[in-house]
């Protein structure tokens, strides 16, 4: 029996999907916030890409939750690996669900973790549940349909070891998730030694990323950014992972891990972060705007 509020599929449905189709085919469905597509990976028998209105949202390999296709998810995973003791269960709050790539990873690497996933698009969660079910050992994952800001506000103080903000309305972060007031709510929910991690995308002159870093630094004493050098130099549009907390973070170890990735990333911290942020100021609820739209051609996958 599933727990109240969980969206785990019935056992028969899990078994049917687990058996796998000999000829997996794309799935397209209208969901609450757009048109979702599940595209099979020809190179990995049970790998699937989720897109929403043509923008890539998640990649999941049902046979291997440790396989992370997107570079920014690999960087998030490196950071998550360094929270607390290796393998120790975490209480995690994920704002933004998609196909649950990181929750699946955390369930596999830190058994016993309690994970709450907030995904506004209930129809999208239903699609993922039907075709990419989260099966054992991914116990402890609970998905709820709610607005991320409202769900965060309703969460008790010091409730999470980890908060991951990866919320996109299509290809843009909603304005209410970009303000310093939102960051203060996250800090309230985070435990003293916890980690706040956010994914965003930006391009030259990185004004949005700078304002988000300024907002984090107004609330947290420890902040760093992780991205490919070409993104940091403004040469192309791409993802930046922002990390923040109250306790010192093993920046050197994170830098070592991200530098060894197939697409190496740089960790910006301390004086270099001062230079990156420059004179940027935090945005407030009164001045917040969605993240910038991606440039034409940023995504190679059609809608």
C-alpha positions, 0 to 999 in steps of 0.5 A: 500500500502506498503512503498518503500523498505518494504517487508510486504506481501500482505493483502490476504497472511497475512490473510491466514497465520494468519488463521493458518494451522490445521497441520503445517508442516516443510518448507525447502527451499534453500535460498541465504546463505544456506538451511533454515528450518521452524520447527513448535513448538509442544508445541506452536500452532503458534511457529516456529523455523528458522534454516539455515544449521542446526544452530538455527537462530530465534524463533517466536510465531505469537500469542505472540511477547513477548514470547522469546524462546532463552535466549540470545534474552531475555537478549537483550530484557531486555537491550532494555527495559531499553533504555530511558523511558519505552514504548517510541518509538525508532529508531532502526537499526537491523543488521541481521534479521532472522525471526525478533524476536526482531523487533516484540518484539520492535514493540509490547512493543514500538508502533510507533518505526521506525525499519530498519532491514538489512538482506543480505539474500533476499531469507530468508526474502522472506521465512519469509515474506511468512510463518511468516509475520509481521502484525499489530501492527508491523508497522514501520518495514522495511527490506532491503537486504544489507551487514550489514557493507555497510548499517551501513556506509551509515547510517547518523550520530546520526540516531539511539537510538538502534543498534543491531548487530546479524549477523551470516553467518551460525554459525559464525560472518563475519570478517568485523563485528568484528573490532574496525573500525566497532564499530566506525561506530556504534558509529557514527550512535548511538545517545549520549544516545543510546545503542549498543547491540551485540550477539556473541558466544564463548567458552574457553578461550573466546579469541574472546569475550575478543577481542570484548569487548576490541574493544568496550571499545576502543570506548565507555565509558560504556561497559558490558557483559551478559552471563550465569556463565558457559559460562563466566567460559569457561565451555561450548560454548554459547552466550554472549550479549555485551552492550555499550554506551556513557551514564551510563546504569542501570546495577543493574536493568539489573542484577536483570532482568537477574538473575530472568530468567529461565536460570540466567545470570550474568552482568559483569561490572567495575572491573570484566569486567577488569578481563574478558578482561585482556590483550586482544586487539581490532582487526582491519580490517587488523587483523579481522577474523570470530568468532570461529566455534562452537564445534561439537554437539553445535546444537541439530537440524539437517540440 
